[in-house]
Amino acid sequence: MFGIGMPEMLLILAIALIVIGPKKLPDLAKSLGRAFAEFKRATSELKESMEIDTELKDVKTTFDDMSDEIKEAIDVKVGLEPDIKSVSDAPDEDKNEKEIRNTESEGPLSD
């Protein structure tokens, strides 16, 4: 643990016992233990969130790849189909005939 051997640990504990005193040493040890446990818990949560971020990044790249493949497939299908004329490409004569038929079927306007 941190490269500290048993003799060094005993020396540190002896100095802590002299400086802090025997009455407060157990409380100090308890609070240090809680602090280390909290630190360990926080680092494990950070580690888990990093793993989740990595997994989400993998999922995102998979969806991006699928999206690209779908777009390519759609582009290929659209490129093979024959050209279809849209309504706006129709000649004006057909449009005028449709308007005339619509007005004739409506009949005279009543006020």
Biopython code that builds the backbone (N, CA, C, O; Angstrom):
import numpy as np
from Bio.PDB.StructureBuilder import StructureBuilder

atoms = [
    (1, "MET", "N", (0.850, -1.177, 0.000)),
    (1, "MET", "CA", (0.000, 0.000, 0.000)),
    (1, "MET", "C", (0.892, 1.234, 0.000)),
    (1, "MET", "O", (1.531, 1.526, 1.010)),
    (2, "PHE", "N", (0.948, 1.956, -1.097)),
    (2, "PHE", "CA", (1.716, 3.183, -1.267)),
    (2, "PHE", "C", (3.216, 2.983, -1.030)),
    (2, "PHE", "O", (3.929, 3.965, -0.821)),
    (3, "GLY", "N", (3.702, 1.771, -1.054)),
    (3, "GLY", "CA", (5.118, 1.515, -0.843)),
    (3, "GLY", "C", (5.540, 1.691, 0.604)),
    (3, "GLY", "O", (6.726, 1.864, 0.887)),
    (4, "ILE", "N", (4.590, 1.649, 1.520)),
    (4, "ILE", "CA", (4.902, 1.795, 2.944)),
    (4, "ILE", "C", (4.925, 0.405, 3.565)),
    (4, "ILE", "O", (3.957, -0.351, 3.478)),
    (5, "GLY", "N", (6.028, 0.095, 4.179)),
    (5, "GLY", "CA", (6.159, -1.203, 4.837)),
    (5, "GLY", "C", (5.618, -1.156, 6.253)),
    (5, "GLY", "O", (5.108, -0.131, 6.706)),
    (6, "MET", "N", (5.735, -2.279, 6.944)),
    (6, "MET", "CA", (5.220, -2.374, 8.307)),
    (6, "MET", "C", (5.965, -1.460, 9.281)),
    (6, "MET", "O", (5.317, -0.831, 10.118)),
    (7, "PRO", "N", (7.285, -1.358, 9.212)),
    (7, "PRO", "CA", (7.967, -0.454, 10.157)),
    (7, "PRO", "C", (7.557, 1.009, 9.971)),
    (7, "PRO", "O", (7.391, 1.733, 10.953)),
    (8, "GLU", "N", (7.393, 1.445, 8.731)),
    (8, "GLU", "CA", (6.977, 2.829, 8.482)),
    (8, "GLU", "C", (5.564, 3.077, 8.995)),
    (8, "GLU", "O", (5.272, 4.139, 9.545)),
    (9, "MET", "N", (4.687, 2.090, 8.811)),
    (9, "MET", "CA", (3.305, 2.217, 9.272)),
    (9, "MET", "C", (3.255, 2.325, 10.794)),
    (9, "MET", "O", (2.506, 3.141, 11.333)),
    (10, "LEU", "N", (4.042, 1.514, 11.484)),
    (10, "LEU", "CA", (4.069, 1.581, 12.943)),
    (10, "LEU", "C", (4.601, 2.928, 13.421)),
    (10, "LEU", "O", (4.099, 3.476, 14.403)),
    (11, "LEU", "N", (5.606, 3.463, 12.743)),
    (11, "LEU", "CA", (6.147, 4.768, 13.101)),
    (11, "LEU", "C", (5.098, 5.870, 12.928)),
    (11, "LEU", "O", (4.966, 6.742, 13.788)),
    (12, "ILE", "N", (4.359, 5.832, 11.826)),
    (12, "ILE", "CA", (3.303, 6.818, 11.578)),
    (12, "ILE", "C", (2.217, 6.712, 12.641)),
    (12, "ILE", "O", (1.756, 7.733, 13.150)),
    (13, "LEU", "N", (1.801, 5.503, 12.984)),
    (13, "LEU", "CA", (0.776, 5.313, 14.016)),
    (13, "LEU", "C", (1.259, 5.797, 15.385)),
    (13, "LEU", "O", (0.484, 6.382, 16.142)),
    (14, "ALA", "N", (2.525, 5.559, 15.703)),
    (14, "ALA", "CA", (3.063, 6.017, 16.986)),
    (14, "ALA", "C", (3.085, 7.540, 17.058)),
    (14, "ALA", "O", (2.737, 8.122, 18.085)),
    (15, "ILE", "N", (3.490, 8.180, 15.972)),
    (15, "ILE", "CA", (3.511, 9.650, 15.935)),
    (15, "ILE", "C", (2.082, 10.187, 16.025)),
    (15, "ILE", "O", (1.834, 11.159, 16.738)),
    (16, "ALA", "N", (1.136, 9.563, 15.306)),
    (16, "ALA", "CA", (-0.260, 9.994, 15.355)),
    (16, "ALA", "C", (-0.821, 9.828, 16.762)),
    (16, "ALA", "O", (-1.585, 10.672, 17.232)),
    (17, "LEU", "N", (-0.447, 8.747, 17.433)),
    (17, "LEU", "CA", (-0.923, 8.513, 18.801)),
    (17, "LEU", "C", (-0.408, 9.588, 19.753)),
    (17, "LEU", "O", (-1.135, 10.049, 20.634)),
    (18, "ILE", "N", (0.844, 9.981, 19.572)),
    (18, "ILE", "CA", (1.437, 11.014, 20.436)),
    (18, "ILE", "C", (0.813, 12.375, 20.140)),
    (18, "ILE", "O", (0.443, 13.094, 21.068)),
    (19, "VAL", "N", (0.689, 12.742, 18.854)),
    (19, "VAL", "CA", (0.207, 14.069, 18.467)),
    (19, "VAL", "C", (-1.287, 14.211, 18.732)),
    (19, "VAL", "O", (-1.716, 15.205, 19.317)),
    (20, "ILE", "N", (-2.066, 13.254, 18.320)),
    (20, "ILE", "CA", (-3.522, 13.366, 18.405)),
    (20, "ILE", "C", (-4.029, 12.939, 19.782)),
    (20, "ILE", "O", (-4.940, 13.557, 20.333)),
    (21, "GLY", "N", (-3.466, 11.934, 20.306)),
    (21, "GLY", "CA", (-3.909, 11.440, 21.619)),
    (21, "GLY", "C", (-4.750, 10.194, 21.462)),
    (21, "GLY", "O", (-5.371, 9.974, 20.422)),
    (22, "PRO", "N", (-4.766, 9.369, 22.517)),
    (22, "PRO", "CA", (-5.484, 8.091, 22.446)),
    (22, "PRO", "C", (-7.008, 8.234, 22.418)),
    (22, "PRO", "O", (-7.697, 7.322, 21.960)),
    (23, "LYS", "N", (-7.538, 9.341, 22.890)),
    (23, "LYS", "CA", (-8.998, 9.503, 22.917)),
    (23, "LYS", "C", (-9.566, 9.858, 21.545)),
    (23, "LYS", "O", (-10.657, 9.413, 21.186)),
    (24, "LYS", "N", (-8.828, 10.656, 20.782)),
    (24, "LYS", "CA", (-9.334, 11.115, 19.482)),
    (24, "LYS", "C", (-8.863, 10.248, 18.309)),
    (24, "LYS", "O", (-9.387, 10.382, 17.204)),
    (25, "LEU", "N", (-7.910, 9.386, 18.523)),
    (25, "LEU", "CA", (-7.378, 8.551, 17.437)),
    (25, "LEU", "C", (-8.446, 7.633, 16.828)),
    (25, "LEU", "O", (-8.504, 7.536, 15.602)),
    (26, "PRO", "N", (-9.295, 6.954, 17.615)),
    (26, "PRO", "CA", (-10.336, 6.118, 16.993)),
    (26, "PRO", "C", (-11.312, 6.928, 16.134)),
    (26, "PRO", "O", (-11.728, 6.478, 15.067)),
    (27, "ASP", "N", (-11.672, 8.119, 16.604)),
    (27, "ASP", "CA", (-12.579, 8.963, 15.814)),
    (27, "ASP", "C", (-11.919, 9.386, 14.503)),
    (27, "ASP", "O", (-12.559, 9.407, 13.452)),
    (28, "LEU", "N", (-10.642, 9.719, 14.579)),
    (28, "LEU", "CA", (-9.906, 10.106, 13.377)),
    (28, "LEU", "C", (-9.815, 8.938, 12.392)),
    (28, "LEU", "O", (-9.999, 9.119, 11.189)),
    (29, "ALA", "N", (-9.531, 7.756, 12.905)),
    (29, "ALA", "CA", (-9.443, 6.566, 12.045)),
    (29, "ALA", "C", (-10.790, 6.279, 11.389)),
    (29, "ALA", "O", (-10.848, 5.917, 10.214)),
    (30, "LYS", "N", (-11.880, 6.441, 12.154)),
    (30, "LYS", "CA", (-13.223, 6.199, 11.621)),
    (30, "LYS", "C", (-13.552, 7.196, 10.507)),
    (30, "LYS", "O", (-14.083, 6.812, 9.465)),
    (31, "SER", "N", (-13.238, 8.463, 10.724)),
    (31, "SER", "CA", (-13.525, 9.469, 9.705)),
    (31, "SER", "C", (-12.637, 9.275, 8.464)),
    (31, "SER", "O", (-13.088, 9.505, 7.342)),
    (32, "LEU", "N", (-11.380, 8.855, 8.661)),
    (32, "LEU", "CA", (-10.518, 8.544, 7.511)),
    (32, "LEU", "C", (-11.064, 7.350, 6.729)),
    (32, "LEU", "O", (-11.046, 7.351, 5.498)),
    (33, "GLY", "N", (-11.546, 6.342, 7.438)),
    (33, "GLY", "CA", (-12.140, 5.176, 6.774)),
    (33, "GLY", "C", (-13.366, 5.565, 5.958)),
    (33, "GLY", "O", (-13.541, 5.088, 4.836)),
    (34, "ARG", "N", (-14.210, 6.421, 6.508)),
    (34, "ARG", "CA", (-15.387, 6.890, 5.766)),
    (34, "ARG", "C", (-14.982, 7.700, 4.542)),
    (34, "ARG", "O", (-15.581, 7.579, 3.473)),
    (35, "ALA", "N", (-13.953, 8.530, 4.716)),
    (35, "ALA", "CA", (-13.496, 9.362, 3.591)),
    (35, "ALA", "C", (-12.951, 8.487, 2.458)),
    (35, "ALA", "O", (-13.224, 8.738, 1.284)),
    (36, "PHE", "N", (-12.172, 7.449, 2.827)),
    (36, "PHE", "CA", (-11.646, 6.547, 1.801)),
    (36, "PHE", "C", (-12.766, 5.767, 1.121)),
    (36, "PHE", "O", (-12.719, 5.539, -0.088)),
    (37, "ALA", "N", (-13.776, 5.355, 1.895)),
    (37, "ALA", "CA", (-14.909, 4.631, 1.308)),
    (37, "ALA", "C", (-15.675, 5.533, 0.341)),
    (37, "ALA", "O", (-16.073, 5.096, -0.739)),
    (38, "GLU", "N", (-15.878, 6.783, 0.728)),
    (38, "GLU", "CA", (-16.566, 7.732, -0.159)),
    (38, "GLU", "C", (-15.760, 7.983, -1.429)),
    (38, "GLU", "O", (-16.316, 8.058, -2.524)),
    (39, "PHE", "N", (-14.454, 8.109, -1.271)),
    (39, "PHE", "CA", (-13.582, 8.313, -2.428)),
    (39, "PHE", "C", (-13.652, 7.113, -3.369)),
    (39, "PHE", "O", (-13.722, 7.271, -4.588)),
    (40, "LYS", "N", (-13.631, 5.919, -2.792)),
    (40, "LYS", "CA", (-13.708, 4.701, -3.602)),
    (40, "LYS", "C", (-15.044, 4.629, -4.342)),
    (40, "LYS", "O", (-15.089, 4.257, -5.515)),
    (41, "ARG", "N", (-16.132, 4.986, -3.654)),
    (41, "ARG", "CA", (-17.460, 4.972, -4.268)),
    (41, "ARG", "C", (-17.533, 5.987, -5.415)),
    (41, "ARG", "O", (-18.088, 5.695, -6.474)),
    (42, "ALA", "N", (-16.975, 7.166, -5.199)),
    (42, "ALA", "CA", (-17.003, 8.205, -6.239)),
    (42, "ALA", "C", (-16.192, 7.785, -7.459)),
    (42, "ALA", "O", (-16.611, 8.015, -8.594)),
    (43, "THR", "N", (-15.034, 7.169, -7.230)),
    (43, "THR", "CA", (-14.223, 6.733, -8.370)),
    (43, "THR", "C", (-14.905, 5.595, -9.128)),
    (43, "THR", "O", (-14.803, 5.523, -10.353)),
    (44, "SER", "N", (-15.599, 4.708, -8.414)),
    (44, "SER", "CA", (-16.302, 3.624, -9.113)),
    (44, "SER", "C", (-17.465, 4.182, -9.937)),
    (44, "SER", "O", (-17.722, 3.703, -11.042)),
    (45, "GLU", "N", (-18.176, 5.198, -9.406)),
    (45, "GLU", "CA", (-19.257, 5.826, -10.175)),
    (45, "GLU", "C", (-18.717, 6.529, -11.413)),
    (45, "GLU", "O", (-19.325, 6.470, -12.481)),
    (46, "LEU", "N", (-17.586, 7.188, -11.268)),
    (46, "LEU", "CA", (-16.965, 7.846, -12.415)),
    (46, "LEU", "C", (-16.549, 6.826, -13.462)),
    (46, "LEU", "O", (-16.730, 7.037, -14.661)),
    (47, "LYS", "N", (-15.995, 5.730, -12.998)),
    (47, "LYS", "CA", (-15.573, 4.662, -13.905)),
    (47, "LYS", "C", (-16.778, 4.090, -14.663)),
    (47, "LYS", "O", (-16.701, 3.850, -15.868)),
    (48, "GLU", "N", (-17.896, 3.873, -13.948)),
    (48, "GLU", "CA", (-19.112, 3.355, -14.585)),
    (48, "GLU", "C", (-19.653, 4.337, -15.617)),
    (48, "GLU", "O", (-20.076, 3.933, -16.701)),
    (49, "SER", "N", (-19.639, 5.622, -15.284)),
    (49, "SER", "CA", (-20.149, 6.611, -16.237)),
    (49, "SER", "C", (-19.258, 6.677, -17.472)),
    (49, "SER", "O", (-19.753, 6.890, -18.579)),
    (50, "MET", "N", (-17.968, 6.500, -17.300)),
    (50, "MET", "CA", (-17.059, 6.480, -18.454)),
    (50, "MET", "C", (-17.352, 5.270, -19.341)),
    (50, "MET", "O", (-17.325, 5.369, -20.568)),
    (51, "GLU", "N", (-17.632, 4.121, -18.705)),
    (51, "GLU", "CA", (-17.962, 2.917, -19.468)),
    (51, "GLU", "C", (-19.284, 3.097, -20.216)),
    (51, "GLU", "O", (-19.416, 2.665, -21.361)),
    (52, "ILE", "N", (-20.254, 3.733, -19.572)),
    (52, "ILE", "CA", (-21.547, 3.979, -20.215)),
    (52, "ILE", "C", (-21.365, 4.915, -21.403)),
    (52, "ILE", "O", (-21.961, 4.708, -22.460)),
    (53, "ASP", "N", (-20.535, 5.953, -21.228)),
    (53, "ASP", "CA", (-20.270, 6.870, -22.335)),
    (53, "ASP", "C", (-19.636, 6.137, -23.513)),
    (53, "ASP", "O", (-19.974, 6.398, -24.668)),
    (54, "THR", "N", (-18.722, 5.226, -23.217)),
    (54, "THR", "CA", (-18.074, 4.452, -24.271)),
    (54, "THR", "C", (-19.099, 3.573, -24.993)),
    (54, "THR", "O", (-19.089, 3.481, -26.220)),
    (55, "GLU", "N", (-19.989, 2.925, -24.218)),
    (55, "GLU", "CA", (-21.012, 2.076, -24.819)),
    (55, "GLU", "C", (-21.969, 2.908, -25.671)),
    (55, "GLU", "O", (-22.348, 2.488, -26.764)),
    (56, "LEU", "N", (-22.359, 4.074, -25.182)),
    (56, "LEU", "CA", (-23.258, 4.946, -25.950)),
    (56, "LEU", "C", (-22.586, 5.418, -27.228)),
    (56, "LEU", "O", (-23.238, 5.550, -28.264)),
    (57, "LYS", "N", (-21.294, 5.672, -27.161)),
    (57, "LYS", "CA", (-20.567, 6.085, -28.354)),
    (57, "LYS", "C", (-20.562, 4.961, -29.388)),
    (57, "LYS", "O", (-20.705, 5.211, -30.585)),
    (58, "ASP", "N", (-20.395, 3.712, -28.917)),
    (58, "ASP", "CA", (-20.433, 2.566, -29.827)),
    (58, "ASP", "C", (-21.809, 2.432, -30.472)),
    (58, "ASP", "O", (-21.910, 2.171, -31.671)),
    (59, "VAL", "N", (-22.865, 2.608, -29.684)),
    (59, "VAL", "CA", (-24.229, 2.515, -30.212)),
    (59, "VAL", "C", (-24.470, 3.619, -31.239)),
    (59, "VAL", "O", (-25.079, 3.378, -32.281)),
    (60, "LYS", "N", (-23.992, 4.829, -30.944)),
    (60, "LYS", "CA", (-24.173, 5.950, -31.862)),
    (60, "LYS", "C", (-23.465, 5.691, -33.190)),
    (60, "LYS", "O", (-24.023, 5.962, -34.253)),
    (61, "THR", "N", (-22.245, 5.169, -33.136)),
    (61, "THR", "CA", (-21.540, 4.879, -34.388)),
    (61, "THR", "C", (-22.263, 3.793, -35.169)),
    (61, "THR", "O", (-22.305, 3.844, -36.398)),
    (62, "THR", "N", (-22.834, 2.810, -34.479)),
    (62, "THR", "CA", (-23.590, 1.761, -35.162)),
    (62, "THR", "C", (-24.806, 2.350, -35.871)),
    (62, "THR", "O", (-25.073, 2.020, -37.027)),
    (63, "PHE", "N", (-25.545, 3.226, -35.179)),
    (63, "PHE", "CA", (-26.707, 3.855, -35.803)),
    (63, "PHE", "C", (-26.290, 4.760, -36.965)),
    (63, "PHE", "O", (-26.982, 4.815, -37.981)),
    (64, "ASP", "N", (-25.186, 5.458, -36.829)),
    (64, "ASP", "CA", (-24.699, 6.299, -37.920)),
    (64, "ASP", "C", (-24.349, 5.455, -39.138)),
    (64, "ASP", "O", (-24.655, 5.831, -40.269)),
    (65, "ASP", "N", (-23.704, 4.311, -38.902)),
    (65, "ASP", "CA", (-23.367, 3.412, -40.005)),
    (65, "ASP", "C", (-24.627, 2.881, -40.679)),
    (65, "ASP", "O", (-24.706, 2.811, -41.905)),
    (66, "MET", "N", (-25.621, 2.504, -39.854)),
    (66, "MET", "CA", (-26.874, 2.007, -40.417)),
    (66, "MET", "C", (-27.566, 3.095, -41.230)),
    (66, "MET", "O", (-28.116, 2.819, -42.297)),
    (67, "SER", "N", (-27.542, 4.316, -40.736)),
    (67, "SER", "CA", (-28.163, 5.433, -41.433)),
    (67, "SER", "C", (-27.490, 5.656, -42.785)),
    (67, "SER", "O", (-28.162, 5.882, -43.791)),
    (68, "ASP", "N", (-26.162, 5.593, -42.799)),
    (68, "ASP", "CA", (-25.433, 5.765, -44.058)),
    (68, "ASP", "C", (-25.781, 4.664, -45.049)),
    (68, "ASP", "O", (-25.961, 4.926, -46.239)),
    (69, "GLU", "N", (-25.875, 3.424, -44.557)),
    (69, "GLU", "CA", (-26.210, 2.304, -45.445)),
    (69, "GLU", "C", (-27.625, 2.459, -46.002)),
    (69, "GLU", "O", (-27.866, 2.170, -47.174)),
    (70, "ILE", "N", (-28.551, 2.911, -45.174)),
    (70, "ILE", "CA", (-29.930, 3.101, -45.635)),
    (70, "ILE", "C", (-29.986, 4.203, -46.683)),
    (70, "ILE", "O", (-30.674, 4.065, -47.695)),
    (71, "LYS", "N", (-29.271, 5.290, -46.449)),
    (71, "LYS", "CA", (-29.250, 6.384, -47.417)),
    (71, "LYS", "C", (-28.668, 5.914, -48.743)),
    (71, "LYS", "O", (-29.178, 6.264, -49.808)),
    (72, "GLU", "N", (-27.597, 5.117, -48.680)),
    (72, "GLU", "CA", (-26.996, 4.598, -49.910)),
    (72, "GLU", "C", (-27.974, 3.690, -50.647)),
    (72, "GLU", "O", (-28.072, 3.747, -51.873)),
    (73, "ALA", "N", (-28.698, 2.852, -49.904)),
    (73, "ALA", "CA", (-29.661, 1.948, -50.524)),
    (73, "ALA", "C", (-30.788, 2.734, -51.180)),
    (73, "ALA", "O", (-31.229, 2.391, -52.277)),
    (74, "ILE", "N", (-31.249, 3.774, -50.522)),
    (74, "ILE", "CA", (-32.315, 4.599, -51.089)),
    (74, "ILE", "C", (-31.817, 5.322, -52.329)),
    (74, "ILE", "O", (-32.540, 5.407, -53.322)),
    (75, "ASP", "N", (-30.607, 5.840, -52.291)),
    (75, "ASP", "CA", (-30.039, 6.522, -53.449)),
    (75, "ASP", "C", (-29.913, 5.575, -54.637)),
    (75, "ASP", "O", (-30.168, 5.970, -55.775)),
    (76, "VAL", "N", (-29.526, 4.342, -54.384)),
    (76, "VAL", "CA", (-29.382, 3.360, -55.459)),
    (76, "VAL", "C", (-30.744, 3.046, -56.054)),
    (76, "VAL", "O", (-30.878, 2.979, -57.275)),
    (77, "LYS", "N", (-31.765, 2.851, -55.210)),
    (77, "LYS", "CA", (-33.111, 2.543, -55.702)),
    (77, "LYS", "C", (-33.675, 3.709, -56.495)),
    (77, "LYS", "O", (-34.279, 3.496, -57.546)),
    (78, "VAL", "N", (-33.496, 4.914, -56.029)),
    (78, "VAL", "CA", (-34.011, 6.086, -56.723)),
    (78, "VAL", "C", (-33.304, 6.252, -58.053)),
    (78, "VAL", "O", (-33.928, 6.656, -59.035)),
    (79, "GLY", "N", (-32.022, 5.951, -58.105)),
    (79, "GLY", "CA", (-31.258, 6.087, -59.337)),
    (79, "GLY", "C", (-31.683, 5.089, -60.400)),
    (79, "GLY", "O", (-31.515, 5.374, -61.586)),
    (80, "LEU", "N", (-32.232, 3.921, -60.031)),
    (80, "LEU", "CA", (-32.625, 2.897, -60.992)),
    (80, "LEU", "C", (-34.033, 3.096, -61.529)),
    (80, "LEU", "O", (-34.335, 2.620, -62.623)),
    (81, "GLU", "N", (-34.907, 3.787, -60.795)),
    (81, "GLU", "CA", (-36.287, 3.970, -61.236)),
    (81, "GLU", "C", (-36.341, 4.969, -62.388)),
    (81, "GLU", "O", (-35.541, 5.904, -62.439)),
    (82, "PRO", "N", (-37.294, 4.770, -63.324)),
    (82, "PRO", "CA", (-37.430, 5.724, -64.433)),
    (82, "PRO", "C", (-37.904, 7.072, -63.917)),
    (82, "PRO", "O", (-38.521, 7.170, -62.856)),
    (83, "ASP", "N", (-37.606, 8.097, -64.680)),
    (83, "ASP", "CA", (-38.005, 9.445, -64.300)),
    (83, "ASP", "C", (-39.521, 9.568, -64.386)),
    (83, "ASP", "O", (-40.126, 9.183, -65.387)),
    (84, "ILE", "N", (-40.122, 10.099, -63.349)),
    (84, "ILE", "CA", (-41.563, 10.309, -63.303)),
    (84, "ILE", "C", (-41.789, 11.809, -63.357)),
    (84, "ILE", "O", (-41.189, 12.573, -62.601)),
    (85, "LYS", "N", (-42.686, 12.226, -64.286)),
    (85, "LYS", "CA", (-42.962, 13.650, -64.403)),
    (85, "LYS", "C", (-43.844, 14.085, -63.260)),
    (85, "LYS", "O", (-44.795, 13.394, -62.895)),
    (86, "SER", "N", (-43.535, 15.205, -62.710)),
    (86, "SER", "CA", (-44.351, 15.732, -61.628)),
    (86, "SER", "C", (-45.500, 16.528, -62.219)),
    (86, "SER", "O", (-45.519, 16.789, -63.422)),
    (87, "VAL", "N", (-46.444, 16.910, -61.403)),
    (87, "VAL", "CA", (-47.617, 17.651, -61.844)),
    (87, "VAL", "C", (-47.204, 19.007, -62.402)),
    (87, "VAL", "O", (-47.836, 19.512, -63.329)),
    (88, "SER", "N", (-46.170, 19.589, -61.857)),
    (88, "SER", "CA", (-45.746, 20.911, -62.330)),
    (88, "SER", "C", (-45.128, 20.844, -63.727)),
    (88, "SER", "O", (-45.030, 21.865, -64.407)),
    (89, "ASP", "N", (-44.707, 19.644, -64.165)),
    (89, "ASP", "CA", (-44.140, 19.499, -65.512)),
    (89, "ASP", "C", (-45.221, 19.376, -66.585)),
    (89, "ASP", "O", (-44.908, 19.439, -67.774)),
    (90, "ALA", "N", (-46.484, 19.201, -66.193)),
    (90, "ALA", "CA", (-47.563, 19.042, -67.154)),
    (90, "ALA", "C", (-47.749, 20.338, -67.940)),
    (90, "ALA", "O", (-47.550, 21.428, -67.403)),
    (91, "PRO", "N", (-48.132, 20.217, -69.214)),
    (91, "PRO", "CA", (-48.312, 21.425, -70.016)),
    (91, "PRO", "C", (-49.457, 22.273, -69.486)),
    (91, "PRO", "O", (-50.365, 21.778, -68.818)),
    (92, "ASP", "N", (-49.393, 23.556, -69.797)),
    (92, "ASP", "CA", (-50.408, 24.503, -69.332)),
    (92, "ASP", "C", (-51.770, 24.223, -69.959)),
    (92, "ASP", "O", (-52.791, 24.564, -69.363)),
    (93, "GLU", "N", (-51.816, 23.616, -71.137)),
    (93, "GLU", "CA", (-53.087, 23.339, -71.802)),
    (93, "GLU", "C", (-53.933, 22.397, -70.951)),
    (93, "GLU", "O", (-55.133, 22.616, -70.793)),
    (94, "ASP", "N", (-53.317, 21.353, -70.405)),
    (94, "ASP", "CA", (-54.059, 20.410, -69.574)),
    (94, "ASP", "C", (-54.613, 21.113, -68.334)),
    (94, "ASP", "O", (-55.731, 20.834, -67.900)),
    (95, "LYS", "N", (-53.835, 22.008, -67.781)),
    (95, "LYS", "CA", (-54.268, 22.744, -66.605)),
    (95, "LYS", "C", (-55.475, 23.618, -66.929)),
    (95, "LYS", "O", (-56.429, 23.672, -66.153)),
    (96, "ASN", "N", (-55.438, 24.294, -68.058)),
    (96, "ASN", "CA", (-56.551, 25.142, -68.468)),
    (96, "ASN", "C", (-57.813, 24.318, -68.708)),
    (96, "ASN", "O", (-58.906, 24.752, -68.344)),
    (97, "GLU", "N", (-57.681, 23.143, -69.311)),
    (97, "GLU", "CA", (-58.835, 22.290, -69.561)),
    (97, "GLU", "C", (-59.473, 21.833, -68.244)),
    (97, "GLU", "O", (-60.697, 21.771, -68.132)),
    (98, "LYS", "N", (-58.646, 21.517, -67.259)),
    (98, "LYS", "CA", (-59.174, 21.096, -65.967)),
    (98, "LYS", "C", (-59.938, 22.229, -65.302)),
    (98, "LYS", "O", (-60.983, 21.996, -64.695)),
    (99, "GLU", "N", (-59.438, 23.438, -65.406)),
    (99, "GLU", "CA", (-60.117, 24.588, -64.809)),
    (99, "GLU", "C", (-61.458, 24.829, -65.478)),
    (99, "GLU", "O", (-62.443, 25.137, -64.807)),
    (100, "ILE", "N", (-61.504, 24.691, -66.801)),
    (100, "ILE", "CA", (-62.760, 24.890, -67.535)),
    (100, "ILE", "C", (-63.782, 23.849, -67.104)),
    (100, "ILE", "O", (-64.947, 24.182, -66.888)),
    (101, "ARG", "N", (-63.359, 22.578, -66.973)),
    (101, "ARG", "CA", (-64.275, 21.523, -66.569)),
    (101, "ARG", "C", (-64.812, 21.784, -65.159)),
    (101, "ARG", "O", (-65.992, 21.560, -64.890)),
    (102, "ASN", "N", (-63.955, 22.252, -64.274)),
    (102, "ASN", "CA", (-64.377, 22.526, -62.895)),
    (102, "ASN", "C", (-65.411, 23.638, -62.850)),
    (102, "ASN", "O", (-66.387, 23.539, -62.106)),
    (103, "THR", "N", (-65.218, 24.686, -63.624)),
    (103, "THR", "CA", (-66.172, 25.807, -63.606)),
    (103, "THR", "C", (-67.490, 25.398, -64.246)),
    (103, "THR", "O", (-68.545, 25.858, -63.810)),
    (104, "GLU", "N", (-67.463, 24.541, -65.277)),
    (104, "GLU", "CA", (-68.702, 24.096, -65.919)),
    (104, "GLU", "C", (-69.509, 23.203, -64.976)),
    (104, "GLU", "O", (-70.737, 23.275, -64.959)),
    (105, "SER", "N", (-68.836, 22.371, -64.198)),
    (105, "SER", "CA", (-69.548, 21.464, -63.312)),
    (105, "SER", "C", (-70.148, 22.193, -62.115)),
    (105, "SER", "O", (-71.131, 21.725, -61.541)),
    (106, "GLU", "N", (-69.581, 23.313, -61.737)),
    (106, "GLU", "CA", (-70.103, 24.069, -60.595)),
    (106, "GLU", "C", (-71.408, 24.772, -60.950)),
    (106, "GLU", "O", (-72.256, 24.973, -60.080)),
    (107, "GLY", "N", (-71.575, 25.136, -62.174)),
    (107, "GLY", "CA", (-72.787, 25.817, -62.585)),
    (107, "GLY", "C", (-72.691, 27.307, -62.331)),
    (107, "GLY", "O", (-71.648, 27.806, -61.910)),
    (108, "PRO", "N", (-73.795, 28.027, -62.590)),
    (108, "PRO", "CA", (-73.754, 29.468, -62.399)),
    (108, "PRO", "C", (-73.650, 29.821, -60.925)),
    (108, "PRO", "O", (-74.153, 29.112, -60.053)),
    (109, "LEU", "N", (-73.004, 30.902, -60.684)),
    (109, "LEU", "CA", (-72.827, 31.374, -59.313)),
    (109, "LEU", "C", (-74.106, 32.087, -58.861)),
    (109, "LEU", "O", (-74.686, 32.872, -59.610)),
    (110, "SER", "N", (-74.522, 31.810, -57.664)),
    (110, "SER", "CA", (-75.701, 32.481, -57.125)),
    (110, "SER", "C", (-75.250, 33.472, -56.077)),
    (110, "SER", "O", (-74.317, 33.222, -55.315)),
    (111, "ASP", "N", (-75.959, 34.642, -56.056)),
    (111, "ASP", "CA", (-75.570, 35.706, -55.120)),
    (111, "ASP", "C", (-76.276, 35.530, -53.804)),
    (111, "ASP", "O", (-76.079, 36.327, -52.887)),
]
sb = StructureBuilder()
sb.init_structure("model")
sb.init_model(0)
sb.init_chain("A")
sb.init_seg("    ")
for serial, (resi, resn, name, xyz) in enumerate(atoms, 1):
    if name == "N":
        sb.init_residue(resn, " ", resi, " ")
    sb.init_atom(name, np.array(xyz, "f"), 0.0, 1.0, " ", f" {name:<3s}", serial, name[0])
structure = sb.get_structure()
